[in-house]
Amino acid sequence: MEFIAQELDQYCCNHSAVENDLLKRINRETHLEVLQPRMLSGHFQGRVLSMLSKMIQPKRILEIGTYTGYSALCLAEGLRKDGKLVTIDVNEELEMRVRGYFDASSYAEQIEYIISPALEVIPTLNETWDVVFIDADKLNYIEYYELVLPLVSAGGYIILDNVLWSGKVVNPEENDKDTVLLRKLNTTIHADERVEEVLLPIRDGLMIARKK
């Protein structure tokens, strides 16, 4: 589902900062060589993530769901000089590709890339996070949210992708497991007095929750 007309989407992209050469390469190669390229954040959403990160200036970023590394590199643009980004994924088949992209970036020394189930890894990291970006398996979204919220600093942010799920969340006839869970997630966050939230209709929906 396209949330705005393609012409308007392209206009937004044309009037947003351009991708750097590495991000262009990741974008191109993901679409040519990797399954499910729609999972890539892409130019416009990537610039949104970069801008948010630069506004927040985080020291610690956690990403759940690396895919081909595009969103991690966008978020890394706002890291402090002494900052660190940890990104977790379970897809071993993409590991060498993604490590190559990270090594080619100027953030190679600041990124820790872990291949393992996030629900098992996160409790072992012993970190407080300024930004958490969740873009992984939807069935565990609520578990991820509840797991990381106590680990987020006061005034820190949790950003969750795909919360509109191609518009299915507002269609009462759509009741597959992912859609039902994402409706519950959005309701849960909206009712959670520990955060203040805004749901942005950017691409497939970005929920931004700020911890009070």
mmCIF file of the C-alpha atoms, coordinates in Angstrom:
data_MODEL
# 
_entry.id   MODEL 
# 
loop_
_atom_site.group_PDB 
_atom_site.id 
_atom_site.type_symbol 
_atom_site.label_atom_id 
_atom_site.label_alt_id 
_atom_site.label_comp_id 
_atom_site.label_asym_id 
_atom_site.label_entity_id 
_atom_site.label_seq_id 
_atom_site.pdbx_PDB_ins_code 
_atom_site.Cartn_x 
_atom_site.Cartn_y 
_atom_site.Cartn_z 
_atom_site.occupancy 
_atom_site.B_iso_or_equiv 
_atom_site.pdbx_formal_charge 
_atom_site.auth_seq_id 
_atom_site.auth_comp_id 
_atom_site.auth_asym_id 
_atom_site.auth_atom_id 
_atom_site.pdbx_PDB_model_num 
ATOM 1   C CA . MET A 1 1   ? 0.000   0.000   0.000  1.00 0.00 ? 1   MET A CA 1 
ATOM 2   C CA . GLU A 1 2   ? 1.309   3.447   -0.940 1.00 0.00 ? 2   GLU A CA 1 
ATOM 3   C CA . PHE A 1 3   ? 0.349   6.042   1.663  1.00 0.00 ? 3   PHE A CA 1 
ATOM 4   C CA . ILE A 1 4   ? 0.950   9.044   -0.594 1.00 0.00 ? 4   ILE A CA 1 
ATOM 5   C CA . ALA A 1 5   ? 0.972   9.366   -4.367 1.00 0.00 ? 5   ALA A CA 1 
ATOM 6   C CA . GLN A 1 6   ? 4.160   8.149   -6.003 1.00 0.00 ? 6   GLN A CA 1 
ATOM 7   C CA . GLU A 1 7   ? 4.758   11.610  -7.446 1.00 0.00 ? 7   GLU A CA 1 
ATOM 8   C CA . LEU A 1 8   ? 4.610   13.181  -3.982 1.00 0.00 ? 8   LEU A CA 1 
ATOM 9   C CA . ASP A 1 9   ? 6.857   10.472  -2.544 1.00 0.00 ? 9   ASP A CA 1 
ATOM 10  C CA . GLN A 1 10  ? 9.406   11.133  -5.280 1.00 0.00 ? 10  GLN A CA 1 
ATOM 11  C CA . TYR A 1 11  ? 9.098   14.885  -4.672 1.00 0.00 ? 11  TYR A CA 1 
ATOM 12  C CA . CYS A 1 12  ? 9.901   14.303  -0.969 1.00 0.00 ? 12  CYS A CA 1 
ATOM 13  C CA . CYS A 1 13  ? 12.928  12.217  -1.925 1.00 0.00 ? 13  CYS A CA 1 
ATOM 14  C CA . ASN A 1 14  ? 14.067  14.821  -4.449 1.00 0.00 ? 14  ASN A CA 1 
ATOM 15  C CA . HIS A 1 15  ? 13.947  17.497  -1.760 1.00 0.00 ? 15  HIS A CA 1 
ATOM 16  C CA . SER A 1 16  ? 15.626  15.471  0.985  1.00 0.00 ? 16  SER A CA 1 
ATOM 17  C CA . ALA A 1 17  ? 19.362  15.039  1.514  1.00 0.00 ? 17  ALA A CA 1 
ATOM 18  C CA . VAL A 1 18  ? 20.872  12.519  -0.880 1.00 0.00 ? 18  VAL A CA 1 
ATOM 19  C CA . GLU A 1 19  ? 22.181  9.102   0.103  1.00 0.00 ? 19  GLU A CA 1 
ATOM 20  C CA . ASN A 1 20  ? 25.944  8.831   0.313  1.00 0.00 ? 20  ASN A CA 1 
ATOM 21  C CA . ASP A 1 21  ? 27.690  6.512   -2.148 1.00 0.00 ? 21  ASP A CA 1 
ATOM 22  C CA . LEU A 1 22  ? 27.763  3.547   0.243  1.00 0.00 ? 22  LEU A CA 1 
ATOM 23  C CA . LEU A 1 23  ? 24.052  3.802   1.003  1.00 0.00 ? 23  LEU A CA 1 
ATOM 24  C CA . LYS A 1 24  ? 23.305  4.048   -2.725 1.00 0.00 ? 24  LYS A CA 1 
ATOM 25  C CA . ARG A 1 25  ? 25.356  0.881   -3.225 1.00 0.00 ? 25  ARG A CA 1 
ATOM 26  C CA . ILE A 1 26  ? 23.531  -0.969  -0.433 1.00 0.00 ? 26  ILE A CA 1 
ATOM 27  C CA . ASN A 1 27  ? 20.187  0.172   -1.820 1.00 0.00 ? 27  ASN A CA 1 
ATOM 28  C CA . ARG A 1 28  ? 21.042  -0.950  -5.339 1.00 0.00 ? 28  ARG A CA 1 
ATOM 29  C CA . GLU A 1 29  ? 22.648  -4.285  -4.389 1.00 0.00 ? 29  GLU A CA 1 
ATOM 30  C CA . THR A 1 30  ? 19.866  -5.172  -1.955 1.00 0.00 ? 30  THR A CA 1 
ATOM 31  C CA . HIS A 1 31  ? 17.260  -4.728  -4.690 1.00 0.00 ? 31  HIS A CA 1 
ATOM 32  C CA . LEU A 1 32  ? 19.313  -6.690  -7.195 1.00 0.00 ? 32  LEU A CA 1 
ATOM 33  C CA . GLU A 1 33  ? 20.681  -9.500  -5.048 1.00 0.00 ? 33  GLU A CA 1 
ATOM 34  C CA . VAL A 1 34  ? 18.733  -9.970  -1.786 1.00 0.00 ? 34  VAL A CA 1 
ATOM 35  C CA . LEU A 1 35  ? 15.320  -11.448 -1.102 1.00 0.00 ? 35  LEU A CA 1 
ATOM 36  C CA . GLN A 1 36  ? 12.517  -9.158  0.115  1.00 0.00 ? 36  GLN A CA 1 
ATOM 37  C CA . PRO A 1 37  ? 14.196  -5.818  -0.725 1.00 0.00 ? 37  PRO A CA 1 
ATOM 38  C CA . ARG A 1 38  ? 11.062  -4.018  0.481  1.00 0.00 ? 38  ARG A CA 1 
ATOM 39  C CA . MET A 1 39  ? 12.470  -4.601  3.972  1.00 0.00 ? 39  MET A CA 1 
ATOM 40  C CA . LEU A 1 40  ? 15.154  -1.990  3.245  1.00 0.00 ? 40  LEU A CA 1 
ATOM 41  C CA . SER A 1 41  ? 14.487  1.371   4.912  1.00 0.00 ? 41  SER A CA 1 
ATOM 42  C CA . GLY A 1 42  ? 15.370  3.189   1.701  1.00 0.00 ? 42  GLY A CA 1 
ATOM 43  C CA . HIS A 1 43  ? 16.270  6.766   0.855  1.00 0.00 ? 43  HIS A CA 1 
ATOM 44  C CA . PHE A 1 44  ? 13.446  8.762   2.448  1.00 0.00 ? 44  PHE A CA 1 
ATOM 45  C CA . GLN A 1 45  ? 13.038  6.748   5.641  1.00 0.00 ? 45  GLN A CA 1 
ATOM 46  C CA . GLY A 1 46  ? 16.796  6.506   5.933  1.00 0.00 ? 46  GLY A CA 1 
ATOM 47  C CA . ARG A 1 47  ? 17.073  10.301  5.881  1.00 0.00 ? 47  ARG A CA 1 
ATOM 48  C CA . VAL A 1 48  ? 14.357  10.490  8.535  1.00 0.00 ? 48  VAL A CA 1 
ATOM 49  C CA . LEU A 1 49  ? 16.276  8.077   10.775 1.00 0.00 ? 49  LEU A CA 1 
ATOM 50  C CA . SER A 1 50  ? 19.483  9.998   10.178 1.00 0.00 ? 50  SER A CA 1 
ATOM 51  C CA . MET A 1 51  ? 17.825  13.302  11.045 1.00 0.00 ? 51  MET A CA 1 
ATOM 52  C CA . LEU A 1 52  ? 16.254  11.905  14.219 1.00 0.00 ? 52  LEU A CA 1 
ATOM 53  C CA . SER A 1 53  ? 19.592  10.484  15.301 1.00 0.00 ? 53  SER A CA 1 
ATOM 54  C CA . LYS A 1 54  ? 21.366  13.780  14.640 1.00 0.00 ? 54  LYS A CA 1 
ATOM 55  C CA . MET A 1 55  ? 18.716  15.617  16.673 1.00 0.00 ? 55  MET A CA 1 
ATOM 56  C CA . ILE A 1 56  ? 19.040  13.209  19.602 1.00 0.00 ? 56  ILE A CA 1 
ATOM 57  C CA . GLN A 1 57  ? 22.845  12.821  19.380 1.00 0.00 ? 57  GLN A CA 1 
ATOM 58  C CA . PRO A 1 58  ? 22.800  9.407   21.069 1.00 0.00 ? 58  PRO A CA 1 
ATOM 59  C CA . LYS A 1 59  ? 25.738  7.769   22.772 1.00 0.00 ? 59  LYS A CA 1 
ATOM 60  C CA . ARG A 1 60  ? 24.214  4.293   22.611 1.00 0.00 ? 60  ARG A CA 1 
ATOM 61  C CA . ILE A 1 61  ? 21.936  2.948   19.871 1.00 0.00 ? 61  ILE A CA 1 
ATOM 62  C CA . LEU A 1 62  ? 20.389  -0.511  19.765 1.00 0.00 ? 62  LEU A CA 1 
ATOM 63  C CA . GLU A 1 63  ? 18.924  -1.856  16.548 1.00 0.00 ? 63  GLU A CA 1 
ATOM 64  C CA . ILE A 1 64  ? 16.838  -5.032  16.487 1.00 0.00 ? 64  ILE A CA 1 
ATOM 65  C CA . GLY A 1 65  ? 16.799  -6.280  12.902 1.00 0.00 ? 65  GLY A CA 1 
ATOM 66  C CA . THR A 1 66  ? 19.816  -5.432  10.739 1.00 0.00 ? 66  THR A CA 1 
ATOM 67  C CA . TYR A 1 67  ? 18.778  -6.787  7.311  1.00 0.00 ? 67  TYR A CA 1 
ATOM 68  C CA . THR A 1 68  ? 21.468  -5.404  4.960  1.00 0.00 ? 68  THR A CA 1 
ATOM 69  C CA . GLY A 1 69  ? 22.707  -2.667  7.286  1.00 0.00 ? 69  GLY A CA 1 
ATOM 70  C CA . TYR A 1 70  ? 21.149  0.381   5.633  1.00 0.00 ? 70  TYR A CA 1 
ATOM 71  C CA . SER A 1 71  ? 19.190  1.676   8.638  1.00 0.00 ? 71  SER A CA 1 
ATOM 72  C CA . ALA A 1 72  ? 22.103  1.036   11.010 1.00 0.00 ? 72  ALA A CA 1 
ATOM 73  C CA . LEU A 1 73  ? 24.381  3.236   8.921  1.00 0.00 ? 73  LEU A CA 1 
ATOM 74  C CA . CYS A 1 74  ? 21.718  5.949   8.755  1.00 0.00 ? 74  CYS A CA 1 
ATOM 75  C CA . LEU A 1 75  ? 21.281  5.926   12.532 1.00 0.00 ? 75  LEU A CA 1 
ATOM 76  C CA . ALA A 1 76  ? 25.057  5.898   13.032 1.00 0.00 ? 76  ALA A CA 1 
ATOM 77  C CA . GLU A 1 77  ? 25.273  9.303   11.346 1.00 0.00 ? 77  GLU A CA 1 
ATOM 78  C CA . GLY A 1 78  ? 24.017  10.919  14.559 1.00 0.00 ? 78  GLY A CA 1 
ATOM 79  C CA . LEU A 1 79  ? 26.245  9.029   16.992 1.00 0.00 ? 79  LEU A CA 1 
ATOM 80  C CA . ARG A 1 80  ? 28.510  11.002  19.270 1.00 0.00 ? 80  ARG A CA 1 
ATOM 81  C CA . LYS A 1 81  ? 32.209  10.558  18.550 1.00 0.00 ? 81  LYS A CA 1 
ATOM 82  C CA . ASP A 1 82  ? 32.487  8.210   21.523 1.00 0.00 ? 82  ASP A CA 1 
ATOM 83  C CA . GLY A 1 83  ? 29.171  6.515   20.687 1.00 0.00 ? 83  GLY A CA 1 
ATOM 84  C CA . LYS A 1 84  ? 28.353  2.929   19.845 1.00 0.00 ? 84  LYS A CA 1 
ATOM 85  C CA . LEU A 1 85  ? 25.651  1.177   17.842 1.00 0.00 ? 85  LEU A CA 1 
ATOM 86  C CA . VAL A 1 86  ? 24.753  -2.467  18.461 1.00 0.00 ? 86  VAL A CA 1 
ATOM 87  C CA . THR A 1 87  ? 22.687  -4.167  15.762 1.00 0.00 ? 87  THR A CA 1 
ATOM 88  C CA . ILE A 1 88  ? 21.263  -7.677  16.116 1.00 0.00 ? 88  ILE A CA 1 
ATOM 89  C CA . ASP A 1 89  ? 19.917  -10.072 13.513 1.00 0.00 ? 89  ASP A CA 1 
ATOM 90  C CA . VAL A 1 90  ? 19.492  -13.829 13.055 1.00 0.00 ? 90  VAL A CA 1 
ATOM 91  C CA . ASN A 1 91  ? 20.143  -14.039 9.298  1.00 0.00 ? 91  ASN A CA 1 
ATOM 92  C CA . GLU A 1 92  ? 23.516  -15.731 8.971  1.00 0.00 ? 92  GLU A CA 1 
ATOM 93  C CA . GLU A 1 93  ? 23.275  -15.746 5.167  1.00 0.00 ? 93  GLU A CA 1 
ATOM 94  C CA . LEU A 1 94  ? 23.607  -11.963 5.030  1.00 0.00 ? 94  LEU A CA 1 
ATOM 95  C CA . GLU A 1 95  ? 26.402  -11.689 7.590  1.00 0.00 ? 95  GLU A CA 1 
ATOM 96  C CA . MET A 1 96  ? 29.397  -11.432 5.248  1.00 0.00 ? 96  MET A CA 1 
ATOM 97  C CA . ARG A 1 97  ? 27.627  -8.934  3.001  1.00 0.00 ? 97  ARG A CA 1 
ATOM 98  C CA . VAL A 1 98  ? 26.617  -6.730  5.927  1.00 0.00 ? 98  VAL A CA 1 
ATOM 99  C CA . ARG A 1 99  ? 30.023  -6.874  7.603  1.00 0.00 ? 99  ARG A CA 1 
ATOM 100 C CA . GLY A 1 100 ? 31.525  -5.756  4.299  1.00 0.00 ? 100 GLY A CA 1 
ATOM 101 C CA . TYR A 1 101 ? 29.202  -2.762  4.191  1.00 0.00 ? 101 TYR A CA 1 
ATOM 102 C CA . PHE A 1 102 ? 29.979  -1.820  7.792  1.00 0.00 ? 102 PHE A CA 1 
ATOM 103 C CA . ASP A 1 103 ? 33.730  -2.188  7.200  1.00 0.00 ? 103 ASP A CA 1 
ATOM 104 C CA . ALA A 1 104 ? 33.433  0.127   4.180  1.00 0.00 ? 104 ALA A CA 1 
ATOM 105 C CA . SER A 1 105 ? 31.769  2.834   6.285  1.00 0.00 ? 105 SER A CA 1 
ATOM 106 C CA . SER A 1 106 ? 33.309  5.506   8.476  1.00 0.00 ? 106 SER A CA 1 
ATOM 107 C CA . TYR A 1 107 ? 31.507  3.951   11.480 1.00 0.00 ? 107 TYR A CA 1 
ATOM 108 C CA . ALA A 1 108 ? 33.186  0.545   11.374 1.00 0.00 ? 108 ALA A CA 1 
ATOM 109 C CA . GLU A 1 109 ? 34.785  0.985   14.796 1.00 0.00 ? 109 GLU A CA 1 
ATOM 110 C CA . GLN A 1 110 ? 31.516  2.137   16.366 1.00 0.00 ? 110 GLN A CA 1 
ATOM 111 C CA . ILE A 1 111 ? 29.244  -0.672  15.158 1.00 0.00 ? 111 ILE A CA 1 
ATOM 112 C CA . GLU A 1 112 ? 28.894  -4.043  16.859 1.00 0.00 ? 112 GLU A CA 1 
ATOM 113 C CA . TYR A 1 113 ? 27.023  -6.560  14.701 1.00 0.00 ? 113 TYR A CA 1 
ATOM 114 C CA . ILE A 1 114 ? 25.638  -9.630  16.468 1.00 0.00 ? 114 ILE A CA 1 
ATOM 115 C CA . ILE A 1 115 ? 24.086  -12.680 14.820 1.00 0.00 ? 115 ILE A CA 1 
ATOM 116 C CA . SER A 1 116 ? 21.845  -14.226 17.464 1.00 0.00 ? 116 SER A CA 1 
ATOM 117 C CA . PRO A 1 117 ? 18.242  -14.032 18.731 1.00 0.00 ? 117 PRO A CA 1 
ATOM 118 C CA . ALA A 1 118 ? 17.722  -10.539 20.117 1.00 0.00 ? 118 ALA A CA 1 
ATOM 119 C CA . LEU A 1 119 ? 15.570  -11.665 23.049 1.00 0.00 ? 119 LEU A CA 1 
ATOM 120 C CA . GLU A 1 120 ? 18.525  -13.727 24.283 1.00 0.00 ? 120 GLU A CA 1 
ATOM 121 C CA . VAL A 1 121 ? 21.246  -11.180 23.563 1.00 0.00 ? 121 VAL A CA 1 
ATOM 122 C CA . ILE A 1 122 ? 19.798  -7.925  24.876 1.00 0.00 ? 122 ILE A CA 1 
ATOM 123 C CA . PRO A 1 123 ? 19.706  -8.888  28.586 1.00 0.00 ? 123 PRO A CA 1 
ATOM 124 C CA . THR A 1 124 ? 23.428  -9.734  28.393 1.00 0.00 ? 124 THR A CA 1 
ATOM 125 C CA . LEU A 1 125 ? 24.571  -6.389  26.965 1.00 0.00 ? 125 LEU A CA 1 
ATOM 126 C CA . ASN A 1 126 ? 24.457  -4.409  30.223 1.00 0.00 ? 126 ASN A CA 1 
ATOM 127 C CA . GLU A 1 127 ? 23.811  -1.111  28.437 1.00 0.00 ? 127 GLU A CA 1 
ATOM 128 C CA . THR A 1 128 ? 21.501  1.875   28.764 1.00 0.00 ? 128 THR A CA 1 
ATOM 129 C CA . TRP A 1 129 ? 20.179  2.961   25.374 1.00 0.00 ? 129 TRP A CA 1 
ATOM 130 C CA . ASP A 1 130 ? 19.436  6.447   24.084 1.00 0.00 ? 130 ASP A CA 1 
ATOM 131 C CA . VAL A 1 131 ? 17.751  5.145   20.912 1.00 0.00 ? 131 VAL A CA 1 
ATOM 132 C CA . VAL A 1 132 ? 16.299  1.725   20.112 1.00 0.00 ? 132 VAL A CA 1 
ATOM 133 C CA . PHE A 1 133 ? 15.154  0.959   16.575 1.00 0.00 ? 133 PHE A CA 1 
ATOM 134 C CA . ILE A 1 134 ? 12.940  -2.121  16.234 1.00 0.00 ? 134 ILE A CA 1 
ATOM 135 C CA . ASP A 1 135 ? 12.547  -3.518  12.729 1.00 0.00 ? 135 ASP A CA 1 
ATOM 136 C CA . ALA A 1 136 ? 12.487  -7.292  13.036 1.00 0.00 ? 136 ALA A CA 1 
ATOM 137 C CA . ASP A 1 137 ? 9.934   -10.125 13.296 1.00 0.00 ? 137 ASP A CA 1 
ATOM 138 C CA . LYS A 1 138 ? 6.571   -8.580  14.041 1.00 0.00 ? 138 LYS A CA 1 
ATOM 139 C CA . LEU A 1 139 ? 5.325   -11.387 16.286 1.00 0.00 ? 139 LEU A CA 1 
ATOM 140 C CA . ASN A 1 140 ? 7.921   -10.419 18.908 1.00 0.00 ? 140 ASN A CA 1 
ATOM 141 C CA . TYR A 1 141 ? 7.422   -6.639  18.682 1.00 0.00 ? 141 TYR A CA 1 
ATOM 142 C CA . ILE A 1 142 ? 5.616   -6.344  22.010 1.00 0.00 ? 142 ILE A CA 1 
ATOM 143 C CA . GLU A 1 143 ? 8.221   -8.520  23.725 1.00 0.00 ? 143 GLU A CA 1 
ATOM 144 C CA . TYR A 1 144 ? 11.008  -6.389  22.256 1.00 0.00 ? 144 TYR A CA 1 
ATOM 145 C CA . TYR A 1 145 ? 9.274   -3.207  23.393 1.00 0.00 ? 145 TYR A CA 1 
ATOM 146 C CA . GLU A 1 146 ? 8.710   -4.445  26.935 1.00 0.00 ? 146 GLU A CA 1 
ATOM 147 C CA . LEU A 1 147 ? 12.253  -5.819  27.141 1.00 0.00 ? 147 LEU A CA 1 
ATOM 148 C CA . VAL A 1 148 ? 14.041  -2.651  26.050 1.00 0.00 ? 148 VAL A CA 1 
ATOM 149 C CA . LEU A 1 149 ? 11.882  0.052   27.657 1.00 0.00 ? 149 LEU A CA 1 
ATOM 150 C CA . PRO A 1 150 ? 13.425  -0.412  31.144 1.00 0.00 ? 150 PRO A CA 1 
ATOM 151 C CA . LEU A 1 151 ? 16.868  -0.212  29.498 1.00 0.00 ? 151 LEU A CA 1 
ATOM 152 C CA . VAL A 1 152 ? 16.181  3.106   27.734 1.00 0.00 ? 152 VAL A CA 1 
ATOM 153 C CA . SER A 1 153 ? 17.474  6.273   29.380 1.00 0.00 ? 153 SER A CA 1 
ATOM 154 C CA . ALA A 1 154 ? 14.979  8.872   30.619 1.00 0.00 ? 154 ALA A CA 1 
ATOM 155 C CA . GLY A 1 155 ? 14.226  11.024  27.592 1.00 0.00 ? 155 GLY A CA 1 
ATOM 156 C CA . GLY A 1 156 ? 15.407  8.265   25.274 1.00 0.00 ? 156 GLY A CA 1 
ATOM 157 C CA . TYR A 1 157 ? 13.506  6.952   22.276 1.00 0.00 ? 157 TYR A CA 1 
ATOM 158 C CA . ILE A 1 158 ? 12.131  3.689   20.917 1.00 0.00 ? 158 ILE A CA 1 
ATOM 159 C CA . ILE A 1 159 ? 11.363  3.765   17.190 1.00 0.00 ? 159 ILE A CA 1 
ATOM 160 C CA . LEU A 1 160 ? 9.333   0.908   15.702 1.00 0.00 ? 160 LEU A CA 1 
ATOM 161 C CA . ASP A 1 161 ? 8.988   0.316   11.967 1.00 0.00 ? 161 ASP A CA 1 
ATOM 162 C CA . ASN A 1 162 ? 6.101   -1.155  9.933  1.00 0.00 ? 162 ASN A CA 1 
ATOM 163 C CA . VAL A 1 163 ? 3.421   -0.295  12.484 1.00 0.00 ? 163 VAL A CA 1 
ATOM 164 C CA . LEU A 1 164 ? 0.832   0.489   9.772  1.00 0.00 ? 164 LEU A CA 1 
ATOM 165 C CA . TRP A 1 165 ? 1.499   -2.834  8.033  1.00 0.00 ? 165 TRP A CA 1 
ATOM 166 C CA . SER A 1 166 ? 0.530   -1.710  4.537  1.00 0.00 ? 166 SER A CA 1 
ATOM 167 C CA . GLY A 1 167 ? -2.629  -0.148  5.959  1.00 0.00 ? 167 GLY A CA 1 
ATOM 168 C CA . LYS A 1 168 ? -3.958  -3.454  7.279  1.00 0.00 ? 168 LYS A CA 1 
ATOM 169 C CA . VAL A 1 169 ? -4.175  -2.140  10.851 1.00 0.00 ? 169 VAL A CA 1 
ATOM 170 C CA . VAL A 1 170 ? -7.205  -0.010  9.926  1.00 0.00 ? 170 VAL A CA 1 
ATOM 171 C CA . ASN A 1 171 ? -8.959  -2.681  7.884  1.00 0.00 ? 171 ASN A CA 1 
ATOM 172 C CA . PRO A 1 172 ? -11.296 -4.728  10.131 1.00 0.00 ? 172 PRO A CA 1 
ATOM 173 C CA . GLU A 1 173 ? -11.295 -7.542  7.569  1.00 0.00 ? 173 GLU A CA 1 
ATOM 174 C CA . GLU A 1 174 ? -7.534  -8.058  7.968  1.00 0.00 ? 174 GLU A CA 1 
ATOM 175 C CA . ASN A 1 175 ? -6.916  -10.330 10.960 1.00 0.00 ? 175 ASN A CA 1 
ATOM 176 C CA . ASP A 1 176 ? -3.731  -12.263 10.238 1.00 0.00 ? 176 ASP A CA 1 
ATOM 177 C CA . LYS A 1 177 ? -1.364  -12.739 13.184 1.00 0.00 ? 177 LYS A CA 1 
ATOM 178 C CA . ASP A 1 178 ? 0.993   -9.892  12.307 1.00 0.00 ? 178 ASP A CA 1 
ATOM 179 C CA . THR A 1 179 ? -1.815  -7.391  11.762 1.00 0.00 ? 179 THR A CA 1 
ATOM 180 C CA . VAL A 1 180 ? -3.560  -8.306  15.017 1.00 0.00 ? 180 VAL A CA 1 
ATOM 181 C CA . LEU A 1 181 ? -0.294  -8.054  16.929 1.00 0.00 ? 181 LEU A CA 1 
ATOM 182 C CA . LEU A 1 182 ? 0.614   -4.673  15.435 1.00 0.00 ? 182 LEU A CA 1 
ATOM 183 C CA . ARG A 1 183 ? -2.814  -3.286  16.354 1.00 0.00 ? 183 ARG A CA 1 
ATOM 184 C CA . LYS A 1 184 ? -2.223  -4.518  19.906 1.00 0.00 ? 184 LYS A CA 1 
ATOM 185 C CA . LEU A 1 185 ? 1.264   -2.998  19.910 1.00 0.00 ? 185 LEU A CA 1 
ATOM 186 C CA . ASN A 1 186 ? 0.006   0.418   18.819 1.00 0.00 ? 186 ASN A CA 1 
ATOM 187 C CA . THR A 1 187 ? -2.751  0.321   21.424 1.00 0.00 ? 187 THR A CA 1 
ATOM 188 C CA . THR A 1 188 ? -0.305  -0.810  24.114 1.00 0.00 ? 188 THR A CA 1 
ATOM 189 C CA . ILE A 1 189 ? 2.142   2.012   23.425 1.00 0.00 ? 189 ILE A CA 1 
ATOM 190 C CA . HIS A 1 190 ? -0.631  4.613   23.188 1.00 0.00 ? 190 HIS A CA 1 
ATOM 191 C CA . ALA A 1 191 ? -1.900  3.545   26.624 1.00 0.00 ? 191 ALA A CA 1 
ATOM 192 C CA . ASP A 1 192 ? 1.549   3.251   28.207 1.00 0.00 ? 192 ASP A CA 1 
ATOM 193 C CA . GLU A 1 193 ? 1.975   6.083   30.711 1.00 0.00 ? 193 GLU A CA 1 
ATOM 194 C CA . ARG A 1 194 ? 5.744   5.515   30.767 1.00 0.00 ? 194 ARG A CA 1 
ATOM 195 C CA . VAL A 1 195 ? 6.074   7.095   27.309 1.00 0.00 ? 195 VAL A CA 1 
ATOM 196 C CA . GLU A 1 196 ? 4.722   9.809   25.062 1.00 0.00 ? 196 GLU A CA 1 
ATOM 197 C CA . GLU A 1 197 ? 4.268   8.713   21.484 1.00 0.00 ? 197 GLU A CA 1 
ATOM 198 C CA . VAL A 1 198 ? 3.585   9.816   17.942 1.00 0.00 ? 198 VAL A CA 1 
ATOM 199 C CA . LEU A 1 199 ? 2.757   7.531   15.027 1.00 0.00 ? 199 LEU A CA 1 
ATOM 200 C CA . LEU A 1 200 ? 4.101   8.926   11.769 1.00 0.00 ? 200 LEU A CA 1 
ATOM 201 C CA . PRO A 1 201 ? 2.711   7.747   8.397  1.00 0.00 ? 201 PRO A CA 1 
ATOM 202 C CA . ILE A 1 202 ? 6.200   7.576   6.925  1.00 0.00 ? 202 ILE A CA 1 
ATOM 203 C CA . ARG A 1 203 ? 6.579   4.683   4.479  1.00 0.00 ? 203 ARG A CA 1 
ATOM 204 C CA . ASP A 1 204 ? 4.985   1.737   6.376  1.00 0.00 ? 204 ASP A CA 1 
ATOM 205 C CA . GLY A 1 205 ? 4.554   3.653   9.624  1.00 0.00 ? 205 GLY A CA 1 
ATOM 206 C CA . LEU A 1 206 ? 7.046   4.734   12.290 1.00 0.00 ? 206 LEU A CA 1 
ATOM 207 C CA . MET A 1 207 ? 5.980   4.734   15.930 1.00 0.00 ? 207 MET A CA 1 
ATOM 208 C CA . ILE A 1 208 ? 8.197   6.985   18.011 1.00 0.00 ? 208 ILE A CA 1 
ATOM 209 C CA . ALA A 1 209 ? 7.929   6.580   21.787 1.00 0.00 ? 209 ALA A CA 1 
ATOM 210 C CA . ARG A 1 210 ? 9.847   8.866   24.130 1.00 0.00 ? 210 ARG A CA 1 
ATOM 211 C CA . LYS A 1 211 ? 10.471  7.535   27.619 1.00 0.00 ? 211 LYS A CA 1 
ATOM 212 C CA . LYS A 1 212 ? 9.378   9.996   30.282 1.00 0.00 ? 212 LYS A CA 1 
# 
